[in-house]
Amino acid sequence: MKGIIKAIMIGCKCSEKEAKEYYRSEVDYLRELASLNDLRYGDFEAACSNLGIDYDYAMDFINAVGV
């Protein structure tokens, strides 16, 4: 998880604390979509885009959501 947090810090130009909050917020949103059976791969890419990080980090979100 440290790698994605560092990437978010760079992408969002924010502190580590803010990056963790942004990450948790995106994960919570993705989990909500999953609970509604409305989660698509593009949602993981959108989370990356929202945080200013490369799409390569989509797998980190997939693992965090547990799908």
N, C-alpha and C positions, 0 to 999 in steps of 0.2 A: 504494500500500500504506500510505502514511502515514495516510490518512484512517481506514482500518479499525483501525490500531494505536491511534490516538487514541481512537476509539470504544470499543475494548476497555479501554483505560486507565480511561475513565470508567465503563464498565459493570461492570468487575471491581474498580474502585478499586485499581489496581495500578500498578507502575512500567512504563516503556517496555520494559525487558528482560523482565519477566514477561509483558507483553502479547504480545510477539513469540514467546515460548515457547508461550503458550496458542494463539496463531494457528497456529504450526507444528504443534503437536500435533493440532489440529482438521484441518488440511490433510492431515497424514499419515494420520489415521483415514479421511478421505474418500477418499484415494487407495487405501487398503487395501480399502474397500468397492467402489471402481471396479474394482480388480484381480480381485475376486470376482464381478463382474457383479451386484452387489447394491446399487448406488447409486441413490437416488431423490431427487427434488427436496426432499422432506421432510427428508432428511439435511442438506441445506444450511441449511434453516430451523432444524433442531435445533442445528447448529453455532452459528448466530447466537444462539439462545436460551441455549445453554450459556455464551456469553461475555457475555450481557447487552446485546447490541446489536440494532438494528433489523433486520428481515428484508430491508430494502433492501440489506444487505451480502451477501446470498446470492450475488449475481453476482460479487463479489470471490472468493468461495470456488470458484465454478464456473470462473472464469478461472485460479485457482491450480492447480486439479486438472487443468485442460485437457480438459474434456469439452464 
